Amino acid sequence: MHIISIVLAILIIVSALLWLLVPVIVGLPPISTKRERIRRALEMANLQPGERLYDIGCGHGGVLVVAAAEFGALAVGIEAGPIQCIIARINSLLNGVSSMVRIEARNFFKTDLSEADVVYAYLTSGYAIRLQEKLDRELKYGARVVTVAFDLPDWSFTAFDRENLIYIYEK
């Protein structure tokens, strides 16, 4: 029984380190946002049933759940952290939307976004230039981009919520 306790403690410590360190290593702090802010952003982006939403840096999958459950979207989460991916999958299962949600464990800069109708990004401003270049290359005409707490400096936003720091762009 003592060995089981030690193994369990080691698993908990490794999981906690992965939860914290992987996002830090790739340069993104693990920050969540409130459901109301997510809902407001997706409303502003005019997300429609059946559209494909990509959440880059999806964390625990809160955006994916709201997009699938409340908007009927097909939601794809891109996340580098393995523990976050597991939690996002569990979150989609517990909320009954796992058939509408796909989680990819990878760096979003290595993900093809050409199928996206909407891209949701809650990142830091340090990613803005590189992200807008990627979006310029890959997004189809008419795709929308939601950025939370940062803007894309060379793009003109179509809508802005000052209170929630939500920017909406259209390609």
Contacts in CASP RR format, 6 or more apart in sequence:
PFRMAT RR
TARGET T0000
AUTHOR 0000-0000-0000
METHOD contacts of the structure
MODEL  1
MHIISIVLAILIIVSALLWLLVPVIVGLPPISTKRERIRRALEMANLQPG
ERLYDIGCGHGGVLVVAAAEFGALAVGIEAGPIQCIIARINSLLNGVSSM
VRIEARNFFKTDLSEADVVYAYLTSGYAIRLQEKLDRELKYGARVVTVAF
DLPDWSFTAFDRENLIYIYEK
15 83 0 8 1.000
18 81 0 8 1.000
18 82 0 8 1.000
18 83 0 8 1.000
19 30 0 8 1.000
19 81 0 8 1.000
19 83 0 8 1.000
19 84 0 8 1.000
20 30 0 8 1.000
22 80 0 8 1.000
22 81 0 8 1.000
22 82 0 8 1.000
22 83 0 8 1.000
22 84 0 8 1.000
23 29 0 8 1.000
23 30 0 8 1.000
23 80 0 8 1.000
23 81 0 8 1.000
23 84 0 8 1.000
26 80 0 8 1.000
26 81 0 8 1.000
26 107 0 8 1.000
27 124 0 8 1.000
28 57 0 8 1.000
28 80 0 8 1.000
28 123 0 8 1.000
28 124 0 8 1.000
29 124 0 8 1.000
30 59 0 8 1.000
30 84 0 8 1.000
31 122 0 8 1.000
32 59 0 8 1.000
32 60 0 8 1.000
32 62 0 8 1.000
33 63 0 8 1.000
33 122 0 8 1.000
33 148 0 8 1.000
35 62 0 8 1.000
35 66 0 8 1.000
37 148 0 8 1.000
37 164 0 8 1.000
37 166 0 8 1.000
38 62 0 8 1.000
38 63 0 8 1.000
38 66 0 8 1.000
39 66 0 8 1.000
39 70 0 8 1.000
40 161 0 8 1.000
40 164 0 8 1.000
40 166 0 8 1.000
41 120 0 8 1.000
41 146 0 8 1.000
41 148 0 8 1.000
41 161 0 8 1.000
41 164 0 8 1.000
41 166 0 8 1.000
41 168 0 8 1.000
42 53 0 8 1.000
42 63 0 8 1.000
42 66 0 8 1.000
42 67 0 8 1.000
42 70 0 8 1.000
42 71 0 8 1.000
42 73 0 8 1.000
42 118 0 8 1.000
42 120 0 8 1.000
42 146 0 8 1.000
44 146 0 8 1.000
44 159 0 8 1.000
44 161 0 8 1.000
44 166 0 8 1.000
44 168 0 8 1.000
45 118 0 8 1.000
45 120 0 8 1.000
45 144 0 8 1.000
45 146 0 8 1.000
45 168 0 8 1.000
46 144 0 8 1.000
47 53 0 8 1.000
47 67 0 8 1.000
47 71 0 8 1.000
47 73 0 8 1.000
47 117 0 8 1.000
47 118 0 8 1.000
48 71 0 8 1.000
48 73 0 8 1.000
48 117 0 8 1.000
49 71 0 8 1.000
49 72 0 8 1.000
49 73 0 8 1.000
50 72 0 8 1.000
50 73 0 8 1.000
50 74 0 8 1.000
51 71 0 8 1.000
51 73 0 8 1.000
51 74 0 8 1.000
51 117 0 8 1.000
51 118 0 8 1.000
52 73 0 8 1.000
52 74 0 8 1.000
52 75 0 8 1.000
52 76 0 8 1.000
52 115 0 8 1.000
52 116 0 8 1.000
52 117 0 8 1.000
52 118 0 8 1.000
53 63 0 8 1.000
53 64 0 8 1.000
53 67 0 8 1.000
53 71 0 8 1.000
53 73 0 8 1.000
53 74 0 8 1.000
53 75 0 8 1.000
53 76 0 8 1.000
53 116 0 8 1.000
53 117 0 8 1.000
53 118 0 8 1.000
53 119 0 8 1.000
53 120 0 8 1.000
54 76 0 8 1.000
54 77 0 8 1.000
54 78 0 8 1.000
54 111 0 8 1.000
54 113 0 8 1.000
54 116 0 8 1.000
54 118 0 8 1.000
54 119 0 8 1.000
54 120 0 8 1.000
55 61 0 8 1.000
55 63 0 8 1.000
55 64 0 8 1.000
55 67 0 8 1.000
55 75 0 8 1.000
55 76 0 8 1.000
55 77 0 8 1.000
55 78 0 8 1.000
55 120 0 8 1.000
55 121 0 8 1.000
56 77 0 8 1.000
56 78 0 8 1.000
56 108 0 8 1.000
56 111 0 8 1.000
56 113 0 8 1.000
56 119 0 8 1.000
56 120 0 8 1.000
56 121 0 8 1.000
56 123 0 8 1.000
56 131 0 8 1.000
57 77 0 8 1.000
57 78 0 8 1.000
57 79 0 8 1.000
57 80 0 8 1.000
57 108 0 8 1.000
57 121 0 8 1.000
57 122 0 8 1.000
57 123 0 8 1.000
58 64 0 8 1.000
58 77 0 8 1.000
58 78 0 8 1.000
58 79 0 8 1.000
58 84 0 8 1.000
58 88 0 8 1.000
58 103 0 8 1.000
59 79 0 8 1.000
59 81 0 8 1.000
59 84 0 8 1.000
59 87 0 8 1.000
59 88 0 8 1.000
60 84 0 8 1.000
60 87 0 8 1.000
60 88 0 8 1.000
60 91 0 8 1.000
61 77 0 8 1.000
61 84 0 8 1.000
61 87 0 8 1.000
61 88 0 8 1.000
61 91 0 8 1.000
61 92 0 8 1.000
61 101 0 8 1.000
61 103 0 8 1.000
62 88 0 8 1.000
62 91 0 8 1.000
63 75 0 8 1.000
63 120 0 8 1.000
63 122 0 8 1.000
64 75 0 8 1.000
64 76 0 8 1.000
64 77 0 8 1.000
64 88 0 8 1.000
64 91 0 8 1.000
64 92 0 8 1.000
64 97 0 8 1.000
64 101 0 8 1.000
64 103 0 8 1.000
65 75 0 8 1.000
65 91 0 8 1.000
65 92 0 8 1.000
65 95 0 8 1.000
65 97 0 8 1.000
65 101 0 8 1.000
67 73 0 8 1.000
67 75 0 8 1.000
67 120 0 8 1.000
68 74 0 8 1.000
68 75 0 8 1.000
68 92 0 8 1.000
68 95 0 8 1.000
68 97 0 8 1.000
68 100 0 8 1.000
68 101 0 8 1.000
69 95 0 8 1.000
69 96 0 8 1.000
69 97 0 8 1.000
72 100 0 8 1.000
73 100 0 8 1.000
73 117 0 8 1.000
73 118 0 8 1.000
74 100 0 8 1.000
74 102 0 8 1.000
75 97 0 8 1.000
75 100 0 8 1.000
75 101 0 8 1.000
75 102 0 8 1.000
76 101 0 8 1.000
76 102 0 8 1.000
76 103 0 8 1.000
76 104 0 8 1.000
76 116 0 8 1.000
77 88 0 8 1.000
77 101 0 8 1.000
77 102 0 8 1.000
77 103 0 8 1.000
77 104 0 8 1.000
78 104 0 8 1.000
78 106 0 8 1.000
78 107 0 8 1.000
78 108 0 8 1.000
78 111 0 8 1.000
79 85 0 8 1.000
79 88 0 8 1.000
79 103 0 8 1.000
79 104 0 8 1.000
79 105 0 8 1.000
79 106 0 8 1.000
80 105 0 8 1.000
80 106 0 8 1.000
80 107 0 8 1.000
80 108 0 8 1.000
81 105 0 8 1.000
82 105 0 8 1.000
85 103 0 8 1.000
85 105 0 8 1.000
88 101 0 8 1.000
88 103 0 8 1.000
89 98 0 8 1.000
89 101 0 8 1.000
89 103 0 8 1.000
92 98 0 8 1.000
92 100 0 8 1.000
92 101 0 8 1.000
92 103 0 8 1.000
104 111 0 8 1.000
109 130 0 8 1.000
109 134 0 8 1.000
112 138 0 8 1.000
113 119 0 8 1.000
113 134 0 8 1.000
113 135 0 8 1.000
113 138 0 8 1.000
113 139 0 8 1.000
114 138 0 8 1.000
114 139 0 8 1.000
114 140 0 8 1.000
116 139 0 8 1.000
116 140 0 8 1.000
116 143 0 8 1.000
117 143 0 8 1.000
117 144 0 8 1.000
118 143 0 8 1.000
118 144 0 8 1.000
118 145 0 8 1.000
118 146 0 8 1.000
119 135 0 8 1.000
119 139 0 8 1.000
119 143 0 8 1.000
119 144 0 8 1.000
119 145 0 8 1.000
119 146 0 8 1.000
120 146 0 8 1.000
120 148 0 8 1.000
121 127 0 8 1.000
121 131 0 8 1.000
121 145 0 8 1.000
121 146 0 8 1.000
121 147 0 8 1.000
121 148 0 8 1.000
121 150 0 8 1.000
122 147 0 8 1.000
122 148 0 8 1.000
122 149 0 8 1.000
123 131 0 8 1.000
123 147 0 8 1.000
123 149 0 8 1.000
123 150 0 8 1.000
124 149 0 8 1.000
124 150 0 8 1.000
125 150 0 8 1.000
125 151 0 8 1.000
126 150 0 8 1.000
127 150 0 8 1.000
128 147 0 8 1.000
128 150 0 8 1.000
128 151 0 8 1.000
128 152 0 8 1.000
128 153 0 8 1.000
129 153 0 8 1.000
129 154 0 8 1.000
131 152 0 8 1.000
132 152 0 8 1.000
132 153 0 8 1.000
132 154 0 8 1.000
132 155 0 8 1.000
135 145 0 8 1.000
135 152 0 8 1.000
135 171 0 8 1.000
136 171 0 8 1.000
139 145 0 8 1.000
139 171 0 8 1.000
140 171 0 8 1.000
141 171 0 8 1.000
142 170 0 8 1.000
142 171 0 8 1.000
143 170 0 8 1.000
143 171 0 8 1.000
144 168 0 8 1.000
144 169 0 8 1.000
144 170 0 8 1.000
144 171 0 8 1.000
145 152 0 8 1.000
145 155 0 8 1.000
145 168 0 8 1.000
145 169 0 8 1.000
145 170 0 8 1.000
145 171 0 8 1.000
146 166 0 8 1.000
146 167 0 8 1.000
146 168 0 8 1.000
147 166 0 8 1.000
147 167 0 8 1.000
147 169 0 8 1.000
148 164 0 8 1.000
148 165 0 8 1.000
148 166 0 8 1.000
148 167 0 8 1.000
149 165 0 8 1.000
150 167 0 8 1.000
151 157 0 8 1.000
151 167 0 8 1.000
152 167 0 8 1.000
152 169 0 8 1.000
155 169 0 8 1.000
156 169 0 8 1.000
157 167 0 8 1.000
157 168 0 8 1.000
157 169 0 8 1.000
158 168 0 8 1.000
158 169 0 8 1.000
158 170 0 8 1.000
159 166 0 8 1.000
159 167 0 8 1.000
159 168 0 8 1.000
160 166 0 8 1.000
160 167 0 8 1.000
160 168 0 8 1.000
END
